[in-house]
Every structure is written in structure tokens, then in C-alpha cells.
Amino acid sequence: MTIRFIKGFSLLGAPTFLTTHLHQVAALVEGWKSVQHMQTELDGGDPTYKIVGGRAERSYGVSLAESLGLTEEGILELVQKKR
């Protein structure tokens, strides 16, 4: 479904900012003249928070969340407390 929206926006020439951790979607739009891939720059594996051109080859979302204390175990613990 996501790819249909991206294609529609592209055909309309509508400026669109899309962020995704779905690398399959990014691969599908590779080469579209209306699409520009951007990613967070890394310095030795650590994000610099500078946005640079190119398609990210992997997602750092999980490791970033964990570094901020948001772990799977912590989420499950909170869910158990709410039941």
C-alpha cells in the first residue's frame, strides 16, 4: 500500500518527505527520478545527526532506542503492569 501513495505523489509532482525503516520500500523506489534517498551520517557507527545523500543499508532504530533505555524487556514489563 505504501508504494501506491509514493507513486501517486511522485506522478503528481507533490513534494513529499517520507521516512521509513522498510528497506524493501526504499529499494522499490530506487532509480525513480523524483525520489532522493537520504540517511543519517554515521561516524564509526555512531550517528552524527547530519543528513546526507544515499540509502541506508541497515536500520539503527533499535540500537538507538536501546541506548536511550527503551528495551524490549522494559516495554514488556510496562505492558504486564498495565494488565
Steps between C-alpha positions, in 0.01 A plus 500: 500500500777745588655476156167606340501824699862571414434435131189722505685787664784456253266507200335815634836666555402557862793576733498218753723414794485132590698324766500123529683209654351280228802439282284311249305822430821699458628237255177511296533873433873484424561678172176699491600845380267666751647315799809603690629265769641658815641351817660595828876522477695263720842549656640165606149360537375795704245739346622857445137610437614660174281405203695390192411348164470127449282210605564346841596135481379422850283649771649633820160566659511207741852570621420870538185421701694260722773758558226730631374233737207379290556124492269215405512374858405843633203525265376151594537587867285812457236301310484241780452775758207645303310170475 
